[in-house]
């Protein structure tokens, strides 16, 4: 698997919730028992695979909700976002890519890819462009160093 990242800019928390609902509708949540793994720096517990809907093509493998009221943003310089790791599986035949259902990943010779989706509020995105993210990285490195 590989890791890439994209950022979605939302106008407000209502849009964040709408995006989350859309992703959840097309996803299973968690890792299968064979794929559970832990390591240094893991911040969220791994969840059991919920594949009640066999037509889902995404798997949510991690969620960090820094919009949650209980999140202490003092260590991140006020930085808040929603970060999701989404895994997709695909096959390629005759130059065409087909995204495969999660339930079929073990049956097919799928390539798999993990994508990080960061969701930020538009108001904070302007601050990030103007230096908030730099302060966040400095504070994170100070606390992790």
Backbone bond lengths (Angstrom), bond angles and torsions (degrees), N, CA, C in turn:
res aa  C-N    CA-C-N  psi(-1)  N-CA   C-N-CA  omega(-1)  CA-C   N-CA-C  phi
1 X - - - 1.451 - - 1.519 110.01 -
2 X 1.309 115.50 155.00 1.460 123.15 179.25 1.517 108.60 -121.38
3 X 1.304 116.68 169.47 1.452 121.21 178.07 1.520 109.73 -130.43
4 X 1.331 116.33 128.57 1.465 123.64 173.69 1.518 106.85 -133.08
5 X 1.326 116.74 166.13 1.459 119.54 -177.95 1.517 110.48 -137.72
6 X 1.341 114.08 145.57 1.461 120.57 170.94 1.528 107.06 -135.82
7 X 1.306 115.79 161.38 1.457 121.31 179.24 1.516 108.85 -122.69
8 X 1.332 115.22 132.21 1.454 122.45 175.08 1.527 106.36 -109.25
9 X 1.312 116.63 130.31 1.467 121.51 179.46 1.526 107.62 -102.71
10 X 1.332 116.18 120.01 1.463 122.18 179.70 1.521 109.61 -106.44
11 X 1.314 116.17 146.49 1.460 119.85 178.34 1.523 112.09 -71.62
12 X 1.358 116.73 -34.17 1.462 120.24 -176.58 1.528 109.26 -157.63
13 X 1.339 116.39 176.94 1.459 120.66 -178.48 1.528 112.29 -66.72
14 X 1.319 118.11 -24.75 1.458 121.26 176.10 1.531 109.65 -61.33
15 X 1.326 117.00 -43.02 1.463 120.28 177.56 1.531 111.52 -67.81
16 X 1.325 117.18 -35.91 1.469 120.19 176.53 1.526 109.32 -60.62
17 X 1.328 116.75 -46.70 1.467 120.92 179.68 1.523 111.83 -63.61
18 X 1.329 118.11 -37.56 1.461 121.55 178.65 1.533 110.71 -65.32
19 X 1.323 117.05 -42.08 1.467 120.56 177.53 1.524 110.39 -63.80
20 X 1.329 116.60 -43.11 1.467 120.68 179.72 1.535 110.25 -61.35
21 X 1.320 117.38 -41.78 1.468 121.06 178.43 1.530 110.95 -62.96
22 X 1.321 116.87 -40.75 1.464 121.43 178.49 1.531 110.87 -62.95
23 X 1.328 116.73 -46.60 1.468 120.20 179.66 1.520 111.58 -64.65
24 X 1.335 116.70 -41.74 1.463 120.12 179.29 1.524 111.69 -63.10
25 X 1.329 117.12 -33.79 1.464 120.92 -179.24 1.529 112.00 -68.02
26 X 1.327 117.92 -24.60 1.469 121.76 -178.98 1.523 112.73 -107.13
27 X 1.352 117.03 10.28 1.466 120.48 -171.80 1.515 112.58 -126.39
28 X 1.310 113.86 154.20 1.454 120.63 159.77 1.519 104.74 -98.76
29 X 1.318 117.05 162.19 1.457 120.43 -174.91 1.515 109.27 -118.43
30 X 1.330 116.43 129.05 1.452 121.02 170.41 1.502 115.10 104.08
31 X 1.327 114.42 -175.66 1.452 122.97 179.72 1.510 109.25 -114.07
32 X 1.318 117.66 147.25 1.459 120.55 174.64 1.514 108.73 -70.40
33 X 1.315 116.82 161.20 1.462 120.75 -178.43 1.516 112.72 -55.66
34 X 1.337 117.46 -38.14 1.464 121.21 -178.80 1.516 112.02 -68.14
35 X 1.332 116.94 -21.86 1.452 119.80 -175.62 1.517 113.26 -103.73
36 X 1.333 117.21 0.01 1.464 118.29 179.49 1.515 108.60 -62.67
37 X 1.299 114.58 135.30 1.459 118.50 178.42 1.513 107.13 -150.91
38 X 1.274 115.55 148.92 1.452 120.35 178.05 1.503 107.87 -127.08
39 X 1.272 115.71 168.63 1.447 119.07 178.64 1.495 109.42 -177.25
40 X 1.287 115.29 175.67 1.447 119.90 179.03 1.519 109.30 -62.52
41 X 1.313 115.28 138.86 1.445 120.05 176.32 1.514 114.62 87.92
42 X 1.344 118.72 -3.69 1.459 119.69 176.95 1.521 108.29 -64.94
43 X 1.336 116.84 123.03 1.453 120.66 -176.98 1.509 112.78 -102.05
44 X 1.323 118.43 -22.90 1.450 120.87 -176.94 1.519 109.36 -122.08
45 X 1.339 116.95 142.20 1.459 118.72 177.97 1.518 110.34 -67.75
46 X 1.326 116.52 147.91 1.453 120.67 176.16 1.525 108.12 -76.23
47 X 1.308 116.98 143.74 1.448 122.79 -177.74 1.518 109.74 -105.30
48 X 1.332 116.24 152.69 1.458 120.15 174.53 1.526 109.13 -69.10
49 X 1.309 116.01 149.51 1.450 121.64 179.74 1.525 110.37 -66.48
50 X 1.307 117.73 127.32 1.463 123.81 174.16 1.515 106.61 -113.34
51 X 1.314 116.72 99.31 1.461 121.00 -177.58 1.520 109.82 -117.37
52 X 1.347 116.50 48.39 1.453 120.15 -178.39 1.527 111.64 -68.19
53 X 1.311 118.30 -24.18 1.463 122.51 178.66 1.515 107.70 -110.67
54 X 1.336 117.12 107.55 1.457 121.54 -174.36 1.515 115.79 -71.21
55 X 1.333 119.00 -4.29 1.456 121.16 -177.71 1.524 113.19 -95.22
56 X 1.291 118.51 5.36 1.466 121.09 -175.24 1.529 110.36 -78.64
57 X 1.350 115.72 139.82 1.465 120.52 -174.63 1.519 112.76 -111.90
58 X 1.317 118.14 -1.44 1.462 122.77 179.76 1.516 109.09 -120.78
59 X 1.328 115.30 154.27 1.458 119.98 171.74 1.518 107.88 -129.87
60 X 1.326 116.14 122.54 1.460 121.52 175.44 1.520 106.57 -83.00
61 X 1.331 116.71 116.31 1.465 120.22 -177.44 1.522 113.07 -102.53
62 X 1.334 117.85 -17.32 1.471 120.46 178.46 1.522 109.38 -160.30
63 X 1.332 115.36 145.46 1.462 121.81 175.93 1.520 107.75 -136.76
64 X 1.319 116.73 130.31 1.470 122.86 170.97 1.524 106.36 -122.19
65 X 1.330 116.38 110.69 1.453 121.12 -177.38 1.518 109.49 -102.36
66 X 1.319 115.85 92.75 1.456 120.93 179.38 1.536 111.64 -85.36
67 X 1.351 117.12 3.92 1.462 121.23 171.32 1.526 111.13 -87.08
68 X 1.314 117.08 -16.18 1.460 121.21 -177.78 1.530 110.00 -57.27
69 X 1.327 116.37 138.94 1.472 121.04 -178.36 1.521 112.32 -60.05
70 X 1.326 117.58 -28.32 1.463 120.09 -178.23 1.529 112.78 -80.67
71 X 1.339 118.04 -8.71 1.462 121.34 -179.77 1.525 109.97 -70.43
72 X 1.329 116.23 128.00 1.467 122.22 179.50 1.527 108.78 -89.46
73 X 1.330 115.78 103.11 1.464 119.20 -177.33 1.523 113.09 -87.39
74 X 1.325 118.00 6.82 1.463 119.12 179.74 1.536 111.60 -67.84
75 X 1.327 117.20 -25.70 1.465 120.56 179.47 1.528 112.29 -85.49
76 X 1.326 116.57 -6.38 1.463 119.77 -177.61 1.522 111.70 -121.59
77 X 1.309 117.17 19.59 1.458 120.78 176.43 1.516 113.70 62.70
78 X 1.339 117.18 28.38 1.456 121.14 -179.20 1.513 114.29 87.56
79 X 1.326 116.94 -0.80 1.469 121.07 -178.40 1.522 110.37 -67.56
80 X 1.322 116.70 133.56 1.459 123.40 176.36 1.524 109.23 -140.66
81 X 1.333 115.98 141.67 1.450 121.92 172.97 1.521 108.83 -163.79
82 X 1.307 115.28 179.92 1.458 123.10 171.27 1.516 105.29 -118.15
83 X 1.322 117.04 126.24 1.457 121.27 -178.66 1.525 108.70 -121.81
84 X 1.326 116.21 126.29 1.459 121.66 179.71 1.514 109.62 -124.88
85 X 1.314 116.98 138.83 1.458 121.38 168.47 1.521 106.70 -101.54
86 X 1.326 115.67 122.31 1.459 123.50 -177.36 1.524 107.98 -118.62
87 X 1.327 116.74 127.68 1.460 120.84 178.10 1.525 109.35 -105.68
88 X 1.321 115.92 137.87 1.463 122.74 175.57 1.529 108.48 -124.82
89 X 1.318 115.58 153.01 1.456 121.37 175.44 1.519 108.84 -125.48
90 X 1.324 117.05 141.21 1.461 119.79 -178.62 1.515 110.74 -147.03
91 X 1.309 113.39 161.12 1.463 121.60 172.48 1.524 107.06 -125.16
92 X 1.325 115.36 160.12 1.460 120.22 178.40 1.525 108.28 -131.10
93 X 1.326 115.14 126.87 1.458 121.02 176.17 1.521 108.29 -134.82
94 X 1.309 115.30 128.34 1.466 122.26 179.34 1.527 111.79 52.08
95 X 1.323 116.16 39.96 1.451 121.62 176.27 1.516 115.12 79.88
96 X 1.338 118.33 2.60 1.458 122.02 179.55 1.524 110.32 -106.85
97 X 1.320 116.53 133.73 1.461 122.48 179.22 1.518 109.01 -93.85
98 X 1.321 116.29 133.16 1.467 122.29 174.44 1.517 108.45 -122.27
99 X 1.337 117.06 123.91 1.454 120.13 173.94 1.517 107.43 -77.59
100 X 1.328 115.69 133.20 1.459 121.53 -174.29 1.528 111.06 -105.07
101 X 1.319 115.46 151.89 1.453 121.52 177.49 1.526 109.03 -66.68
102 X 1.323 116.09 143.12 1.465 121.22 -177.78 1.530 110.41 -55.41
103 X 1.322 117.46 -40.94 1.468 120.58 -178.05 1.524 112.47 -60.79
104 X 1.359 117.93 -21.50 1.461 121.75 -177.53 1.522 113.43 -96.57
105 X 1.316 118.72 -4.37 1.462 120.46 -175.51 1.522 112.22 -57.06
106 X 1.311 118.04 -39.06 1.461 120.93 -179.16 1.511 113.31 -74.80
107 X 1.322 117.62 -21.04 1.459 121.96 -178.22 1.515 112.38 -88.23
108 X 1.306 116.64 -27.43 1.463 122.31 -177.06 1.524 109.67 -105.54
109 X 1.289 115.98 160.65 1.460 119.79 174.23 1.520 108.18 -87.73
110 X 1.324 114.85 74.36 1.464 121.42 -175.84 1.518 111.38 -84.37
111 X 1.309 114.46 144.36 1.455 121.17 162.44 1.512 105.43 -84.28
112 X 1.331 118.24 146.46 1.454 120.56 179.07 1.514 109.49 -129.43
113 X 1.328 113.93 149.73 1.457 119.99 -174.40 1.526 108.98 -144.22
114 X 1.322 117.00 135.09 1.465 121.65 176.37 1.522 108.40 -104.90
115 X 1.317 114.81 130.09 1.457 122.16 179.97 1.520 108.18 -119.54
116 X 1.320 117.18 134.25 1.462 120.40 172.57 1.518 107.70 -95.46
117 X 1.318 115.35 129.84 1.461 121.19 175.75 1.521 107.06 -112.77
118 X 1.326 116.75 117.03 1.464 122.01 174.55 1.519 107.35 -99.02
119 X 1.325 116.04 131.18 1.461 120.66 177.28 1.527 107.32 -115.45
120 X 1.321 115.43 120.41 1.469 121.71 -179.08 1.516 109.24 -120.69
121 X 1.327 114.78 155.23 1.458 120.11 171.72 1.522 108.66 -81.24
122 X 1.311 116.00 143.52 1.462 120.74 -178.12 1.522 111.21 -57.30
123 X 1.325 117.17 -40.07 1.464 119.92 -178.79 1.532 111.40 -60.91
124 X 1.324 117.52 -38.86 1.459 119.67 -179.96 1.519 111.61 -80.60
125 X 1.313 117.11 -26.86 1.462 119.76 179.07 1.531 110.52 -59.39
126 X 1.324 117.67 -39.47 1.461 120.99 177.37 1.529 110.82 -62.27
127 X 1.345 116.84 -38.56 1.465 120.26 177.32 1.521 111.11 -66.03
128 X 1.326 116.52 -37.97 1.467 120.65 179.76 1.517 109.84 -62.69
129 X 1.314 114.97 -44.37 1.464 119.21 178.12 1.523 110.00 -59.83
130 X 1.328 116.37 -32.59 1.461 121.09 -177.57 1.528 113.45 -94.50
131 X 1.329 118.92 17.64 1.453 119.99 169.77 1.508 118.52 117.38
132 X 1.347 120.20 -7.91 1.456 120.45 -178.99 1.521 111.13 -61.71
133 X 1.332 117.54 -40.18 1.456 119.50 -178.23 1.524 111.43 -63.74
134 X 1.305 117.50 -36.48 1.468 120.74 177.12 1.523 110.01 -61.43
135 X 1.339 117.08 -43.25 1.471 120.03 177.27 1.522 111.01 -64.52
136 X 1.342 117.25 -38.79 1.462 121.43 178.09 1.534 110.83 -60.08
137 X 1.325 117.40 -47.75 1.460 121.39 -179.39 1.527 110.19 -61.92
138 X 1.317 117.61 -42.26 1.468 120.97 178.45 1.522 110.68 -61.13
139 X 1.331 117.99 -46.33 1.466 121.47 179.46 1.535 111.03 -66.09
140 X 1.326 117.40 -42.17 1.463 120.75 179.03 1.525 110.53 -60.25
141 X 1.318 116.10 -44.86 1.465 119.82 -179.84 1.521 111.46 -66.28
142 X 1.316 116.75 -34.78 1.468 120.63 177.67 1.528 110.40 -64.11
143 X 1.344 117.45 -43.99 1.466 120.95 -177.56 1.526 111.80 -76.24
144 X 1.331 117.73 -29.13 1.470 121.45 -178.92 1.515 112.49 -90.75
145 X 1.328 116.64 -14.20 1.455 121.19 -172.64 1.465 113.19 -82.82
